Amino acid sequence: MKFSESLKKNDDFKRIYNKGRSKANRYFVLYVLPNGTERNRLGISVSKKVGNSVVRHHLARLIREAYRLHEDMFHSGWDMVVLVRTAGKDIDYHNTVKNLLHLSGLQKILKNDQNDH
């Protein structure tokens, strides 16, 4: 990820949950909070309710890859947390991209408001 880092610290996740704004669809909840830097930071949260560790890691990799390949479409300076809902258990790559970009458009963090992909 050329413009981005991963969010790993629990305190960062808590801060974004508490102070950020959220939008949700059937598969994901996207929390965003400005971070005051030139970089985006992406955190992914997949609960044990969604599936076993293989399923959870697969979903995290799908989301990370969908973001990585489209990160030039995002404004910089945001902390983002993608929370996977239980309905997201069987999502494929194409729908991951579609839903991630849809929520990002609703959050107004896409350049040129490209949320109709």
N, CA, C and O of each residue as an XYZ file, in Angstrom:
468
protein
N       0.850     -1.177      0.000
C       0.000      0.000      0.000
C       0.897      1.241      0.000
O       1.567      1.533      0.990
N       0.901      1.951     -1.098
C       1.846      3.050     -1.228
C       1.469      4.288     -0.432
O       2.356      5.013      0.020
N       0.183      4.553     -0.249
C      -0.233      5.751      0.477
C      -0.702      5.423      1.889
O      -1.104      6.323      2.628
N      -0.658      4.168      2.270
C      -1.388      3.751      3.463
C      -0.555      2.893      4.396
O       0.459      2.305      4.017
N      -1.026      2.849      5.628
C      -0.459      1.981      6.644
C      -1.601      1.156      7.233
O      -2.775      1.432      6.988
N      -1.240      0.154      8.005
C      -2.245     -0.635      8.701
C      -2.459     -0.074     10.101
O      -1.528      0.417     10.740
N      -3.685     -0.156     10.558
C      -3.988      0.168     11.954
C      -3.882     -1.121     12.743
O      -4.497     -2.126     12.388
N      -3.102     -1.094     13.811
C      -2.930     -2.313     14.592
C      -3.268     -2.138     16.072
O      -3.672     -3.095     16.732
N      -3.106     -0.930     16.593
C      -3.274     -0.721     18.027
C      -4.750     -0.642     18.415
O      -5.548      0.018     17.749
N      -5.091     -1.321     19.493
C      -6.456     -1.337     19.997
C      -6.945      0.080     20.310
O      -8.113      0.396     20.082
N      -6.058      0.933     20.830
C      -6.446      2.309     21.156
C      -6.871      3.078     19.910
O      -7.803      3.881     19.957
N      -6.178      2.826     18.783
C      -6.554      3.484     17.526
C      -7.955      3.055     17.097
O      -8.771      3.887     16.699
N      -8.229      1.753     17.180
C      -9.560      1.248     16.821
C     -10.627      1.883     17.705
O     -11.656      2.341     17.208
N     -10.384      1.912     19.016
C     -11.357      2.492     19.951
C     -11.614      3.960     19.645
O     -12.758      4.413     19.666
N     -10.541      4.707     19.359
C     -10.673      6.132     19.058
C     -11.535      6.339     17.812
O     -12.386      7.228     17.789
N     -11.322      5.532     16.789
C     -12.088      5.670     15.548
C     -13.542      5.272     15.772
O     -14.449      5.925     15.254
N     -13.775      4.202     16.542
C     -15.153      3.809     16.844
C     -15.888      4.914     17.599
O     -17.054      5.191     17.318
N     -15.206      5.546     18.560
C     -15.864      6.530     19.418
C     -16.009      7.905     18.774
O     -17.036      8.562     18.943
N     -14.995      8.344     18.039
C     -15.005      9.709     17.502
C     -15.314      9.785     16.019
O     -15.677     10.846     15.513
N     -15.171      8.666     15.318
C     -15.384      8.685     13.874
C     -16.850      8.605     13.512
O     -17.717      8.450     14.373
N     -17.112      8.713     12.211
C     -18.493      8.549     11.742
C     -18.570      7.236     10.976
O     -17.585      6.780     10.395
N     -19.758      6.635     10.985
C     -19.887      5.310     10.380
C     -21.016      5.284      9.362
O     -22.014      5.995      9.480
N     -20.822      4.451      8.372
C     -21.861      4.121      7.395
C     -21.822      2.613      7.245
O     -20.765      1.995      7.366
N     -22.984      2.022      6.981
C     -23.045      0.569      6.916
C     -23.861      0.126      5.716
O     -24.749      0.840      5.249
N     -23.549     -1.057      5.229
C     -24.422     -1.739      4.276
C     -24.555     -3.180      4.760
O     -24.228     -3.483      5.907
N     -25.023     -4.050      3.908
C     -25.306     -5.416      4.331
C     -24.058     -6.172      4.802
O     -24.137     -7.013      5.697
N     -22.912     -5.868      4.196
C     -21.704     -6.652      4.453
C     -20.701     -5.998      5.399
O     -20.034     -6.686      6.171
N     -20.594     -4.666      5.339
C     -19.548     -3.966      6.086
C     -20.106     -2.765      6.836
O     -21.170     -2.237      6.515
N     -19.344     -2.350      7.853
C     -19.531     -1.047      8.482
C     -18.203     -0.330      8.288
O     -17.152     -0.881      8.615
N     -18.232      0.884      7.766
C     -17.009      1.650      7.547
C     -16.995      2.850      8.478
O     -17.865      3.719      8.409
N     -15.989      2.886      9.356
C     -15.773      4.015     10.253
C     -14.637      4.857      9.676
O     -13.618      4.310      9.255
N     -14.797      6.173      9.652
C     -13.725      7.046      9.184
C     -13.522      8.201     10.156
O     -14.459      8.670     10.802
N     -12.270      8.645     10.239
C     -11.901      9.759     11.104
C     -10.680     10.431     10.481
O      -9.712      9.746     10.150
N     -10.700     11.769     10.313
C      -9.507     12.437      9.771
C      -8.323     12.228     10.709
O      -8.482     12.265     11.929
N      -7.121     12.007     10.138
C      -5.963     11.751     11.002
C      -4.910     12.862     10.941
O      -3.907     12.794     11.651
N      -5.124     13.882     10.106
C      -4.208     15.016     10.083
C      -2.865     14.742      9.442
O      -1.930     15.523      9.619
N      -2.742     13.638      8.692
C      -1.486     13.340      7.999
C      -1.761     13.260      6.501
O      -2.886     13.484      6.054
N      -0.735     12.943      5.741
C      -0.889     12.776      4.296
C      -1.183     11.327      3.928
O      -1.295     10.994      2.748
N      -1.306     10.475      4.922
C      -1.483      9.049      4.661
C      -2.837      8.573      5.169
O      -3.423      9.161      6.078
N      -3.312      7.504      4.566
C      -4.481      6.811      5.093
C      -3.996      5.653      5.943
O      -2.928      5.092      5.703
N      -4.791      5.307      6.933
C      -4.500      4.117      7.726
C      -5.744      3.250      7.709
O      -6.847      3.725      7.981
N      -5.562      1.977      7.388
C      -6.687      1.053      7.244
C      -6.619     -0.022      8.314
O      -5.591     -0.676      8.493
N      -7.723     -0.197      9.022
C      -7.856     -1.280      9.982
C      -9.017     -2.158      9.563
O     -10.020     -1.671      9.041
N      -8.880     -3.453      9.794
C      -9.927     -4.401      9.415
C     -10.273     -5.222     10.640
O      -9.389     -5.754     11.312
N     -11.565     -5.324     10.930
C     -12.024     -6.076     12.088
C     -13.035     -7.125     11.642
O     -14.071     -6.805     11.058
N     -12.710     -8.389     11.930
C     -13.607     -9.489     11.584
C     -13.845    -10.293     12.857
O     -12.924    -10.912     13.391
N     -15.072    -10.280     13.332
C     -15.426    -10.944     14.579
C     -15.398    -12.467     14.429
O     -15.510    -12.997     13.324
N     -15.248    -13.147     15.544
C     -15.306    -14.612     15.524
C     -16.685    -15.126     15.136
O     -16.831    -16.281     14.735
N     -17.701    -14.268     15.255
C     -19.047    -14.668     14.841
C     -19.110    -14.923     13.337
O     -19.957    -15.682     12.867
N     -18.209    -14.286     12.581
C     -18.223    -14.400     11.123
C     -17.734    -15.776     10.677
O     -18.253    -16.335      9.711
N     -16.752    -16.316     11.364
C     -16.245    -17.633     10.977
C     -14.956    -17.962     11.701
O     -14.511    -17.224     12.580
N     -14.364    -19.084     11.316
C     -13.114    -19.493     11.951
C     -11.959    -18.635     11.430
O     -12.168    -17.753     10.597
N     -10.752    -18.890     11.913
C      -9.631    -18.011     11.584
C      -9.319    -18.015     10.091
O      -8.892    -16.994      9.551
N      -9.522    -19.130      9.422
C      -9.266    -19.194      7.977
C     -10.212    -18.243      7.245
O      -9.784    -17.485      6.374
N     -11.480    -18.282      7.595
C     -12.485    -17.410      6.977
C     -12.183    -15.948      7.294
O     -12.234    -15.095      6.408
N     -11.868    -15.656      8.563
C     -11.598    -14.274      8.967
C     -10.381    -13.700      8.250
O     -10.417    -12.561      7.784
N      -9.314    -14.471      8.160
C      -8.114    -13.985      7.478
C      -8.343    -13.832      5.978
O      -7.810    -12.912      5.358
N      -9.128    -14.721      5.400
C      -9.461    -14.612      3.984
C     -10.195    -13.297      3.716
O      -9.878    -12.588      2.760
N     -11.176    -12.974      4.561
C     -11.935    -11.735      4.392
C     -11.040    -10.515      4.582
O     -11.160     -9.538      3.843
N     -10.149    -10.562      5.561
C      -9.238     -9.435      5.786
C      -8.330     -9.237      4.577
O      -8.075     -8.100      4.179
N      -7.842    -10.316      3.992
C      -6.994    -10.206      2.795
C      -7.772     -9.662      1.612
O      -7.252     -8.848      0.848
N      -9.034    -10.111      1.450
C      -9.882     -9.591      0.366
C     -10.059     -8.070      0.485
O      -9.909     -7.340     -0.495
N     -10.374     -7.613      1.680
C     -10.606     -6.181      1.896
C      -9.319     -5.400      1.670
O      -9.327     -4.361      1.011
N      -8.209     -5.899      2.219
C      -6.928     -5.213      2.072
C      -6.534     -5.099      0.597
O      -6.047     -4.055      0.162
N      -6.745     -6.164     -0.163
C      -6.407     -6.162     -1.586
C      -7.344     -5.236     -2.364
O      -6.894     -4.503     -3.245
N      -8.629     -5.262     -2.053
C      -9.587     -4.376     -2.722
C      -9.198     -2.921     -2.480
O      -9.254     -2.099     -3.395
N      -8.808     -2.608     -1.259
C      -8.383     -1.244     -0.960
C      -7.077     -0.913     -1.677
O      -6.946      0.158     -2.269
N      -6.119     -1.823     -1.625
C      -4.798     -1.572     -2.212
C      -4.893     -1.254     -3.702
O      -4.217     -0.347     -4.187
N      -5.727     -1.993     -4.427
C      -5.838     -1.799     -5.867
C      -6.632     -0.550     -6.242
O      -6.585     -0.105     -7.389
N      -7.361      0.014     -5.280
C      -8.174      1.200     -5.557
C      -7.776      2.398     -4.698
O      -8.496      3.396     -4.662
N      -6.635      2.311     -4.006
C      -6.329      3.366     -3.042
C      -6.052      4.720     -3.684
O      -6.121      5.741     -3.000
N      -5.741      4.757     -4.970
C      -5.546      6.050     -5.624
C      -6.869      6.803     -5.800
O      -6.865      7.986     -6.140
N      -7.993      6.128     -5.571
C      -9.306      6.772     -5.660
C      -9.695      7.471     -4.354
O     -10.668      8.225     -4.323
N      -8.943      7.228     -3.277
C      -9.293      7.747     -1.954
C      -8.557      9.043     -1.660
O      -7.390      9.197     -2.021
N      -9.247      9.983     -0.996
C      -8.565     11.152     -0.454
C      -7.602     10.670      0.619
O      -7.853      9.651      1.263
N      -6.508     11.386      0.820
C      -5.574     10.977      1.867
C      -5.886     11.720      3.163
O      -6.601     12.722      3.164
N      -5.341     11.214      4.256
C      -5.533     11.841      5.556
C      -6.659     11.249      6.384
O      -7.225     11.931      7.238
N      -6.992      9.979      6.141
C      -8.101      9.353      6.871
C      -7.650      8.086      7.590
O      -6.827      7.325      7.082
N      -8.197      7.878      8.767
C      -8.138      6.580      9.434
C      -9.447      5.886      9.124
O     -10.519      6.466      9.297
N      -9.365      4.640      8.665
C     -10.563      3.890      8.289
C     -10.542      2.535      8.981
O      -9.501      1.883      9.063
N     -11.695      2.122      9.474
C     -11.851      0.764      9.995
C     -13.011      0.122      9.255
O     -14.119      0.658      9.219
N     -12.737     -1.035      8.665
C     -13.785     -1.815      8.006
C     -14.146     -2.951      8.945
O     -13.309     -3.789      9.279
N     -15.395     -2.970      9.364
C     -15.889     -4.024     10.234
C     -16.748     -4.948      9.374
O     -17.691     -4.496      8.726
N     -16.425     -6.233      9.367
C     -17.165     -7.184      8.536
C     -18.352     -7.709      9.330
O     -18.199     -8.181     10.457
N     -19.544     -7.621      8.731
C     -20.744     -8.169      9.351
C     -20.855     -9.659      9.017
O     -20.184    -10.147      8.108
N     -21.697    -10.370      9.749
C     -21.812    -11.815      9.530
C     -22.281    -12.139      8.118
O     -21.934    -13.195      7.588
N     -23.066    -11.253      7.489
C     -23.524    -11.496      6.114
C     -22.351    -11.470      5.131
O     -22.463    -11.984      4.019
N     -21.230    -10.875      5.536
C     -20.068    -10.793      4.659
C     -19.260    -12.066      4.581
O     -18.242    -12.120      3.892
N     -19.701    -13.079      5.275
C     -18.940    -14.330      5.354
C     -18.649    -14.941      3.987
O     -17.558    -15.469      3.768
N     -19.605    -14.877      3.067
C     -19.460    -15.541      1.774
C     -19.246    -14.565      0.621
O     -19.470    -14.922     -0.536
N     -18.819    -13.344      0.916
C     -18.668    -12.332     -0.127
C     -17.476    -12.660     -1.026
O     -16.468    -13.193     -0.562
N     -17.600    -12.337     -2.320
C     -16.489    -12.563     -3.242
C     -15.748    -11.247     -3.478
O     -16.157    -10.197     -2.983
N     -14.649    -11.316     -4.242
C     -13.805    -10.151     -4.441
C     -14.560     -9.005     -5.122
O     -14.470     -7.859     -4.683
N     -15.296     -9.308     -6.181
C     -16.002     -8.266     -6.933
C     -16.977     -7.498     -6.030
O     -17.027     -6.268     -6.065
N     -17.746     -8.232     -5.224
C     -18.687     -7.584     -4.309
C     -17.976     -6.849     -3.178
O     -18.479     -5.846     -2.672
N     -16.807     -7.348     -2.780
C     -16.014     -6.651     -1.768
C     -15.637     -5.269     -2.270
O     -15.799     -4.275     -1.561
N     -15.130     -5.209     -3.500
C     -14.745     -3.924     -4.096
C     -15.960     -3.008     -4.202
O     -15.908     -1.844     -3.805
N     -17.049     -3.543     -4.741
C     -18.260     -2.754     -4.947
C     -18.772     -2.157     -3.630
O     -19.093     -0.970     -3.564
N     -18.844     -2.983     -2.593
C     -19.366     -2.525     -1.304
C     -18.411     -1.578     -0.589
O     -18.850     -0.628      0.059
N     -17.106     -1.828     -0.702
C     -16.126     -0.939     -0.083
C     -16.172      0.444     -0.733
O     -16.157      1.460     -0.037
N     -16.228      0.484     -2.064
C     -16.295      1.773     -2.763
C     -17.632      2.480     -2.510
O     -17.682      3.706     -2.414
N     -18.709      1.701     -2.401
C     -20.019      2.287     -2.112
C     -20.010      3.007     -0.760
O     -20.445      4.154     -0.656
N     -19.509      2.319      0.273
C     -19.461      2.937      1.604
C     -18.505      4.122      1.633
O     -18.772      5.123      2.298
N     -17.390      4.010      0.913
C     -16.425      5.110      0.867
C     -17.044      6.328      0.194
O     -16.785      7.463      0.593
N     -17.857      6.093     -0.820
C     -18.566      7.193     -1.470
C     -19.564      7.847     -0.530
O     -19.690      9.072     -0.507
N     -20.274      7.037      0.245
C     -21.213      7.585      1.223
C     -20.482      8.420      2.277
O     -21.016      9.412      2.775
N     -19.257      8.010      2.611
C     -18.455      8.738      3.602
C     -17.767      9.955      2.996
O     -17.145     10.740      3.711
N     -17.878     10.112      1.675
C     -17.263     11.239      0.958
C     -15.745     11.259      1.117
O     -15.152     12.324      1.288
N     -15.118     10.086      1.060
C     -13.657     10.023      1.119
C     -13.065      9.584     -0.219
O     -11.864      9.331     -0.318
N     -13.920      9.493     -1.255
C     -13.436      9.169     -2.593
C     -13.189     10.459     -3.368
O     -13.938     11.425     -3.221
N     -12.145     10.480     -4.189
C     -11.891     11.629     -5.059
C     -12.978     11.658     -6.139
O     -13.395     10.613     -6.639
N     -13.422     12.842     -6.486
C     -14.436     13.026     -7.537
C     -15.715     12.243     -7.282
O     -16.480     11.982     -8.210
N     -15.950     11.867     -6.032
C     -17.184     11.148     -5.652
C     -17.474      9.973     -6.570
O     -18.570      9.861     -7.120
N     -16.491      9.098     -6.734
C     -16.612      7.946     -7.647
C     -17.274      6.777     -6.953
O     -16.679      5.704     -6.852
N     -18.489      6.956     -6.475
C     -19.118      5.887     -5.705
C     -20.092      5.049     -6.522
O     -20.833      4.248     -5.953
N     -20.111      5.215     -7.843
C     -21.075      4.454     -8.637
C     -20.423      3.297     -9.380
O     -20.873      2.930    -10.466
N     -19.375      2.719     -8.814
C     -18.702      1.574     -9.431
C     -19.368      0.284     -9.045
O     -18.936     -0.786     -9.472
